[in-house]
Amino acid sequence: MRCNRVVADALYRIFMEKVLTGETKIRDKDFPSFLYDETIPYDPHNKDEGLLQGHVLIRAYRHIITGPKTALKPDLIKAKNSRCKSEKIVLTKSDRYTIAYTVSQGSHNSSCANDHQ
C-alpha cells in the first residue's frame, strides 16, 4: 500500500512539532539499526557509541555523495570521468545536513521496501 504524500507530510509536521515542544522525546530505540556500527556491542550506558558509523549508512552516504562506484570501494574517492554530487554542490567535507539527508533516504527506502513488490 502506498503512502498518501499529503497525509505523510501532515503527520511529519505534527510529529516534528511535538518533538520541538518536548511533548515527544526521541530515544535511542527510535534510531534505525543501520545507523549503528554492527561490530560494536550495544552499551546502554554509552548509547552514542557506534552511532552514525553503520556499514550501510557509510555505503549509502558514499553512494549518494561521491557516486555509486565509490560505495563498495573505500579507497576510491571519486569515480573516473564522472562529476559526483559533492563536486556539483561544492561539498568539501561531511556535514550534518548531508548526513541527515542520507539517513532520511535510507530510512525511507527501508520503510518502503514492501511497496515495490
PyMOL commands that set and color helices and strands:
alter all, ss='L'
color gray80, all
select helices_A, chain A and resi 5-21+28-30+33-35+55-65+68-70+85-88+96-111+113-116
alter helices_A, ss='H'
color red, helices_A
deselect
rebuild
show_as cartoon
